[in-house]
């Protein structure tokens, strides 16, 4: 009975998926059939009567191809867990120049609306993924569409056979029912195989996307490095350098007053000593901001625990054991945790946070969760977007789950040996 029940469930689920897959794959052929019927209705004997149906076929296929492919990717990911990357080219920024014209990466336009429309059209026509979607829209109906349509088609034949009783109808009904139930758990799987075969980006496209990604990461790393150098220069100029200049003036003044006013000279020496201590403290803070000593001496886990002690939150740190990574990766992960905890204090209003550091076969995974108000998002130009760019330099990823009302959970994953 258990096998019969499981088979019934599999057949029911498979039948539903087959119906959905057949409906999606046959969406474009429905447009073709409607165009042919329109041509026949307008008068098939006249050659010019087929111009309108031909335009409908082309326009309908072009308009529905990307929608069909996106739906198929969603269904395959939902049913099988296989994520098929779309590989569509991303639109670049549209900027207004000093001349008043708008530049979209391809041409100059008089208005932003015209620039955006021109950019979308050019990207659509030049994107290899567009032609890959068209190929799938043409191939899928004759492969996955036909196979997925077998269970509902067989069931329709059985229903028609039951409506017309007769000697030959009984074996037809029985055979149609057996075919419908027997192939229902397997017919929809053809959609997965065809989608993986025709929708997955080609090696050349994957390589081109990787080159573009690395180029963008190199630009981001250059910008981040320049910004960090400017920050260090500003901190040295406005902080330690100013205090050292004041220290030199105090010492010079004390030297002149040493014989005439020893008490005033002693006061200046005390002030100089306080300035030297303050300068040393600022230099230590600056060095800690560049590379915390505890990170290089004790490792990532102890550095995060030391960081948690300085945060005005109840922070729990969990780790499987000591983690020793390459210095650049340790620094990126450490400052990423520091930024997330800072956001939990400043923006989320959290009272507690939990940090988890796990090392698996592919790399290190760090999760930071707080009980704040939620609503965190990687907005362009924001701190989380910058953190995502810094992790991308190491092929790392940043996943944010932050519904309104909390909690906020951020997952950083960096591959490393």
C-alpha positions in Angstrom: 0.0 0.0 0.0 2.9 2.3 0.7 4.3 1.9 -2.8 0.9 2.4 -4.3 0.4 5.6 -2.3 3.9 7.0 -3.2 3.3 6.1 -6.8 -0.1 7.9 -6.8 1.5 11.0 -5.3 4.3 10.9 -7.8 1.8 10.5 -10.6 -0.3 13.4 -9.4 2.6 15.7 -8.9 4.1 14.7 -12.2 0.8 15.2 -14.1 0.5 18.7 -12.7 4.1 19.5 -13.7 3.6 18.0 -17.1 0.6 20.2 -17.7 2.5 23.4 -16.6 5.5 22.5 -18.7 3.5 21.8 -21.8 1.5 25.0 -21.4 4.8 27.0 -21.1 6.5 25.3 -24.0 3.5 25.5 -26.3 2.9 29.2 -25.7 4.9 30.2 -28.8 3.3 27.5 -31.0 -0.1 28.8 -30.0 0.9 32.2 -31.5 2.0 30.4 -34.6 -1.3 28.5 -34.9 -3.3 31.7 -34.4 -1.3 33.4 -37.1 -1.9 30.5 -39.5 -5.6 30.6 -38.8 -5.6 34.3 -39.4 -3.9 33.8 -42.7 -6.5 31.2 -43.7 -9.4 33.3 -42.7 -8.0 36.3 -44.6 -7.7 34.2 -47.8 -4.9 31.8 -48.2 -5.0 32.0 -52.0 -3.7 35.5 -52.0 0.1 35.7 -51.3 -0.1 39.1 -49.7 -2.5 37.8 -47.1 0.3 36.0 -45.4 2.3 39.2 -44.6 0.3 40.0 -41.5 0.5 36.4 -40.1 4.3 36.3 -40.8 4.7 39.6 -38.8 2.6 38.1 -36.0 4.8 35.0 -35.9 8.0 37.0 -35.8 6.9 39.6 -33.3 5.1 37.1 -31.0 8.2 34.8 -31.0 10.5 37.7 -30.2 8.2 39.1 -27.5 7.5 35.7 -25.8 10.9 34.0 -26.0 12.5 35.7 -23.0 9.4 35.3 -20.9 9.1 31.6 -21.7 12.8 31.1 -20.9 12.6 32.9 -17.6 9.6 30.9 -16.6 11.3 27.6 -17.6 14.4 28.6 -15.5 12.1 29.3 -12.5 10.3 26.0 -12.9 13.4 24.0 -13.2 15.0 25.7 -10.2 11.7 25.1 -8.2 11.3 21.5 -9.2 14.8 20.2 -9.4 17.0 22.7 -7.6 19.1 23.2 -10.7 20.0 26.9 -11.1 20.4 27.8 -14.8 22.1 31.2 -15.0 20.4 33.6 -17.4 23.6 35.3 -18.6 21.8 38.4 -19.8 24.0 41.5 -20.3 23.5 44.2 -17.7 22.7 47.7 -18.8 25.3 50.3 -17.9 24.6 53.7 -16.4 23.0 56.5 -18.4 24.8 59.8 -17.8 24.0 63.3 -18.7 26.9 65.3 -20.2 27.7 68.9 -19.9 26.3 69.5 -23.4 22.9 68.4 -22.2 22.9 65.1 -24.2 22.6 61.7 -22.6 25.2 59.0 -23.1 24.0 55.4 -22.7 27.2 53.6 -23.7 26.3 53.4 -27.4 25.0 56.7 -28.6 24.0 60.3 -27.5 20.4 61.1 -27.1 18.5 64.3 -26.3 16.5 62.9 -23.3 17.0 60.2 -20.7 14.0 58.3 -21.9 15.4 58.1 -25.5 18.8 57.0 -24.1 17.3 54.3 -22.0 15.1 53.0 -24.8 18.0 53.0 -27.3 20.2 51.2 -24.8 17.6 48.5 -24.1 17.1 47.9 -27.8 20.8 47.7 -28.6 21.4 45.4 -25.6 18.5 43.2 -26.6 19.7 42.7 -30.2 23.4 42.4 -29.4 23.0 40.0 -26.4 23.9 36.4 -27.3 21.4 35.3 -24.6 18.6 36.7 -26.8 19.3 34.4 -29.6 19.8 31.5 -27.2 16.3 32.1 -25.9 14.9 32.2 -29.4 16.5 28.9 -30.2 15.0 27.4 -27.1 11.6 28.8 -27.9 11.7 27.1 -31.3 13.2 23.8 -30.1 11.3 23.3 -26.8 7.8 22.7 -28.3 9.0 19.8 -30.4 11.0 18.1 -27.6 10.0 19.0 -24.0 6.6 20.3 -25.1 5.6 17.2 -26.9 6.8 14.8 -24.1 5.2 16.9 -21.4 1.9 17.0 -23.3 1.7 13.2 -23.3 0.0 12.7 -19.9 -2.7 15.4 -20.4 -3.2 14.4 -24.0 -3.6 10.7 -23.1 -6.1 11.7 -20.4 -8.1 13.7 -22.9 -8.2 10.7 -25.2 -9.5 8.6 -22.3 -12.2 11.1 -21.5 -13.3 11.3 -25.2 -13.4 7.5 -25.3 -15.6 7.3 -22.2 -18.0 9.8 -23.8 -18.3 7.5 -26.9 -19.0 4.0 -25.6 -18.3 1.2 -28.1 -16.4 -2.0 -28.5 -13.2 -0.3 -29.6 -13.5 2.5 -27.1 -12.7 0.3 -24.0 -9.2 -0.8 -25.0 -8.4 2.8 -26.2 -9.6 4.2 -22.9 -7.6 1.6 -20.9 -4.5 2.2 -23.0 -4.8 6.0 -22.7 -5.2 5.8 -18.9 -2.2 3.5 -18.5 -0.1 5.8 -20.7 -1.3 8.9 -18.8 -0.6 7.5 -15.4 2.6 5.6 -16.4 4.4 8.5 -18.0 3.2 11.2 -15.7 6.1 11.0 -13.2 8.7 11.2 -16.0 7.3 13.2 -18.8 8.0 16.6 -17.2 11.7 15.7 -16.6 12.3 16.3 -20.3 11.9 20.0 -19.6 14.8 19.9 -17.2 17.1 18.2 -19.7 16.2 20.4 -22.6 16.5 23.6 -20.5 20.0 22.5 -19.3 21.0 21.7 -22.8 19.8 24.8 -24.6 19.5 27.6 -21.9 22.9 27.2 -20.1 25.4 29.8 -21.3 28.1 28.5 -23.7 31.7 28.3 -22.5 32.5 31.4 -24.7 29.7 33.4 -23.0 30.8 32.2 -19.6 34.3 33.2 -20.3 33.3 36.6 -21.6 31.1 37.2 -18.5 34.0 36.2 -16.3 36.3 38.6 -18.1 33.8 41.4 -17.6 33.4 40.5 -13.9 37.1 40.5 -13.3 37.5 43.8 -15.1 34.8 45.3 -12.9 36.4 43.8 -9.8 39.8 45.2 -10.8 38.2 48.7 -11.2 36.5 48.4 -7.9 39.7 47.2 -6.2 41.6 50.2 -7.7 38.9 52.6 -6.5 38.8 51.1 -3.0 42.6 51.2 -2.8 42.7 54.8 -3.8 40.0 55.7 -1.3 41.9 53.8 1.5 45.1 55.7 0.6 43.3 59.0 0.8 41.7 58.0 4.1 45.1 57.1 5.6 46.6 60.4 4.2 43.7 62.4 5.7 44.0 60.7 9.1 47.8 61.3 9.2 47.5 64.9 8.0 44.6 66.0 10.2 45.5 63.9 13.3 49.0 62.7 14.0 50.8 65.3 11.8 49.0 68.2 13.4 49.7 66.9 16.9 53.4 66.4 16.0 53.6 70.0 14.6 52.1 71.3 17.8 54.5 69.1 19.8 57.5 70.6 17.9 56.2 74.2 18.7 55.8 73.3 22.4 59.3 72.0 22.6 60.8 75.0 20.8 58.9 77.4 23.1 60.0 75.4 26.2 63.6 75.5 25.0 63.4 79.4 24.8 61.7 79.6 28.2 64.0 77.2 30.0 66.2 79.9 31.5 63.7 82.8 31.9 60.6 80.9 33.1 61.3 77.4 34.2 57.8 76.8 35.5 56.2 77.8 32.2 58.8 75.6 30.4 57.8 72.6 32.6 54.1 73.2 31.8 54.9 73.2 28.1 56.9 70.0 28.5 54.0 68.4 30.2 51.7 69.5 27.4 54.2 68.2 24.9 54.3 64.8 26.7 50.4 64.7 26.6 50.5 65.5 22.9 53.1 62.8 22.2 50.9 60.3 24.0 47.8 61.4 22.1 49.8 61.1 18.8 50.9 57.6 19.7 47.4 56.6 20.5 46.1 58.0 17.1 48.9 56.2 15.3 48.0 52.9 17.0 44.3 53.4 16.1 45.3 54.1 12.5 47.5 51.0 12.4 44.7 48.9 13.9 42.4 50.2 11.2 44.8 49.1 8.5 45.7 45.7 10.0 44.7 44.9 13.6 47.7 43.3 15.4 45.4 40.7 17.0 44.4 39.5 13.6 48.0 38.8 12.5 49.0 37.4 15.9 46.0 35.4 17.0 44.0 34.7 13.9 40.5 35.5 12.6 38.4 33.9 15.4 40.2 35.6 18.3 40.2 38.9 16.4 36.5 38.7 15.9 36.0 37.8 19.6 38.2 40.8 20.6 36.1 43.0 18.2 32.9 41.7 19.8 34.1 42.9 23.3 34.4 46.5 22.0 30.9 46.5 20.4 28.0 47.8 22.6 26.0 44.7 21.9 25.6 41.3 23.4 27.6 39.4 20.7 28.0 35.6 20.7 30.8 34.3 18.6 30.8 30.6 17.5 33.5 28.9 15.6 34.4 25.3 14.9 38.1 26.0 15.7 41.0 28.3 14.9 40.9 29.6 11.3 44.1 30.6 9.6 43.5 32.1 6.2 45.6 34.2 3.8 46.1 37.6 5.2 44.1 39.5 2.5 41.1 37.2 3.0 41.3 37.4 6.8 41.4 41.2 6.6 38.4 41.3 4.3 36.3 39.0 6.4 37.3 40.8 9.7 36.4 44.2 8.4 33.2 42.8 6.9 32.2 41.5 10.3 33.2 44.8 11.9 31.0 46.7 9.4 28.0 44.4 9.9 28.2 44.8 13.7 28.5 48.6 13.3 25.4 48.6 11.1 23.6 46.5 13.8 24.4 49.2 16.3 23.9 52.4 14.2 21.0 51.5 11.9 19.3 48.4 13.1 19.0 49.3 16.8 19.9 45.7 17.8 20.5 44.5 21.3 22.0 41.1 20.5 24.0 39.6 17.6 25.4 36.2 16.7 28.5 35.6 14.6 29.3 32.2 13.2 32.5 31.2 11.5 32.7 27.9 9.7 35.3 26.3 7.5 34.1 23.8 4.9 35.6 22.0 1.9 35.2 25.0 -0.4 36.1 28.0 1.9 35.0 30.0 4.9 31.4 30.9 5.7 30.6 33.7 8.1 27.1 34.5 9.2 26.2 37.6 11.2 22.6 37.8 12.6 21.1 40.5 14.8 17.7 41.1 16.3 17.3 44.7 14.9 14.5 46.3 13.0 15.6 44.8 9.6 15.1 46.3 6.2 18.9 46.2 5.3 19.7 46.2 1.6 22.8 46.5 -0.5 21.9 49.9 -2.0 24.3 51.4 -4.6 27.0 53.4 -3.0 26.1 52.0 0.5 28.3 50.1 2.9 26.8 46.7 2.1 27.4 47.2 -1.6 31.0 48.2 -0.9 31.4 45.0 1.2 30.0 42.9 -1.6 32.5 44.5 -4.0 35.4 43.8 -1.6 34.4 40.2 -1.2 33.9 39.8 -5.0 37.7 40.4 -5.4 38.2 37.0 -3.8 35.2 35.5 -5.6 33.3 35.8 -2.4 29.5 36.3 -2.1 27.3 38.3 0.2 23.7 37.1 0.8 21.3 39.4 2.8 18.1 38.3 4.4 16.5 41.2 6.2 12.7 41.4 6.3 11.0 44.5 7.9 10.9 44.0 11.6 14.0 41.7 11.6 16.0 39.7 12.1 18.8 40.5 9.8 21.0 37.7 8.6 24.0 38.3 6.4 26.0 35.4 5.0 29.6 35.9 3.7 31.2 33.1 1.8 34.8 33.2 0.5 36.3 30.3 -1.4 39.8 29.3 -0.3 41.9 26.3 0.0 
